[in-house]
Amino acid sequence: MSAILETVGVNKTFGAVTAARDINVSVAKHEIVGIIGANGAGKTTFVNMVTGWLPPSTGRIRFDGRDITGLAPRKITRLGICRSFQVAQVFMTATVFDNLMIALGIADAHGLGVLLPLRVRAREERADAILRRYQMQDYRDQPASTLPQGIRKLLDIAMAMVAQPKVLLLDEPTSGISVEEKFPLMDIVMGALKEEGVTVLFVEHDMEIVSRYVSRVLAFYQGEIICDAPPAEALADPKVKEFVIGDDLHNQTLLQAGALQDGAQEVSDARG
Ligand SMILES: Nc1ncnc2c1ncn2[C@@H]1O[C@H](COP(=O)(O)OP(=O)(O)OP(=O)(O)O)[C@@H](O)[C@H]1O
């Protein structure tokens, strides 16, 4: 499979701090990649560099056959890399439907994807189709401020997808979501993203989510990638156990109970 996103020898320093050290990653189209690491490991720096929020100190970043190193975030978004943040970036007083209409209007104005020739009626139809794909029809006319946290996240991700990006970066899609909500939410998100055929990279601290939904794990520690492997392998890696999973008591308990290896093994088996 051809690479859609590639980083070559990427480094980032902030004064004496090295936040990214020799990052070499090649992501194929349609991969679902989990980015893990303890606090301060360099995950956000990596995401910021790929999305143009931070220029690398050295190294190159390529997207879809083009060098995007140092391009402005807006330019990178227009080329087809979108991102969604840990805290949902929605218009709180607007309804779910109107939030989508605003996002579609912005995408139209910027000439993103195939949306340019669409007029309002067509835009409304598209907004309703998005509501169905992300299973938010019941919330259509509700202001975003009144939504359950999980639905607000769904809306945020759906809005990021309006521009029909080729690559989507998500920052902890399940943070702030209850244990009961997290799997149903991720089933909807991942089902919809798979239908859209987008390549996904997401930062995640919850190893149950990682083991269930990703095809590949990038584990960061002190600015370096210490493991790049399928989830079953990555979550069993001694360095990952020591420097990533060992950092989180909840994950450690799951690991000891065998839940992570089992979950990761199931994912790995299912993917052959
Ligand atoms: N703008 C900045 N100025 C100075 N140091 C920074 C800056 N941004 C990040 N760092 C440092 O770079 C290192 C990596 O930080 P980064 O935010 O990428 O980690 P992270 O893995 O995303 O952590 P978290 O899970 O807490 O968000 C840390 O030591 C951090 O303090």
The ligand as an SDF file (V2000), in Angstrom:
LIG
                    3D

 31 33  0  0  0  0  0  0  0  0999 V2000
    5.6410   25.1560   23.2040 N   0  0  0  0  0  0  0  0  0  0  0  0
    6.4780   24.4880   23.9930 C   0  0  0  0  0  0  0  0  0  0  0  0
    7.5080   25.1060   24.6060 N   0  0  0  0  0  0  0  0  0  0  0  0
    8.3780   24.4210   25.3590 C   0  0  0  0  0  0  0  0  0  0  0  0
    8.3140   23.0770   25.5880 N   0  0  0  0  0  0  0  0  0  0  0  0
    7.3070   22.4220   25.0060 C   0  0  0  0  0  0  0  0  0  0  0  0
    6.3370   23.0680   24.1830 C   0  0  0  0  0  0  0  0  0  0  0  0
    5.4590   22.1370   23.7420 N   0  0  0  0  0  0  0  0  0  0  0  0
    5.8540   20.9650   24.2630 C   0  0  0  0  0  0  0  0  0  0  0  0
    6.9560   21.1130   25.0260 N   0  0  0  0  0  0  0  0  0  0  0  0
    7.6850   20.0710   25.7300 C   0  0  0  0  0  0  0  0  0  0  0  0
    7.9190   19.0240   24.7850 O   0  0  0  0  0  0  0  0  0  0  0  0
    7.7580   17.7550   25.4110 C   0  0  0  0  0  0  0  0  0  0  0  0
    6.6840   16.9720   24.6650 C   0  0  0  0  0  0  0  0  0  0  0  0
    5.4290   17.5990   24.9110 O   0  0  0  0  0  0  0  0  0  0  0  0
    4.0750   17.1180   24.2290 P   0  0  0  0  0  0  0  0  0  0  0  0
    3.0230   18.1080   24.6040 O   0  0  0  0  0  0  0  0  0  0  0  0
    4.2990   16.8640   22.7890 O   0  0  0  0  0  0  0  0  0  0  0  0
    3.8040   15.7440   24.9850 O   0  0  0  0  0  0  0  0  0  0  0  0
    2.4950   14.8460   25.0080 P   0  0  0  0  0  0  0  0  0  0  0  0
    2.9400   13.4400   24.8140 O   0  0  0  0  0  0  0  0  0  0  0  0
    1.5030   15.3530   24.0220 O   0  0  0  0  0  0  0  0  0  0  0  0
    1.9540   15.0400   26.4860 O   0  0  0  0  0  0  0  0  0  0  0  0
    0.4330   15.1150   27.0490 P   0  0  0  0  0  0  0  0  0  0  0  0
   -0.0890   13.7150   27.0280 O   0  0  0  0  0  0  0  0  0  0  0  0
    0.6290   15.6380   28.4390 O   0  0  0  0  0  0  0  0  0  0  0  0
   -0.3410   16.0520   26.1710 O   0  0  0  0  0  0  0  0  0  0  0  0
    7.4280   18.0230   26.8580 C   0  0  0  0  0  0  0  0  0  0  0  0
    8.6210   17.9770   27.5920 O   0  0  0  0  0  0  0  0  0  0  0  0
    6.8620   19.4290   26.8410 C   0  0  0  0  0  0  0  0  0  0  0  0
    7.0580   20.0890   28.0640 O   0  0  0  0  0  0  0  0  0  0  0  0
  1  2  1  0
  2  3  1  0
  2  7  2  0
  3  4  2  0
  4  5  1  0
  5  6  2  0
  6  7  1  0
  6 10  1  0
  7  8  1  0
  8  9  2  0
  9 10  1  0
 10 11  1  0
 11 12  1  0
 11 30  1  0
 12 13  1  0
 13 14  1  0
 13 28  1  0
 14 15  1  0
 15 16  1  0
 16 17  2  0
 16 18  1  0
 16 19  1  0
 19 20  1  0
 20 21  2  0
 20 22  1  0
 20 23  1  0
 23 24  1  0
 24 25  2  0
 24 26  1  0
 24 27  1  0
 28 29  1  0
 28 30  1  0
 30 31  1  0
M  END
$$$$
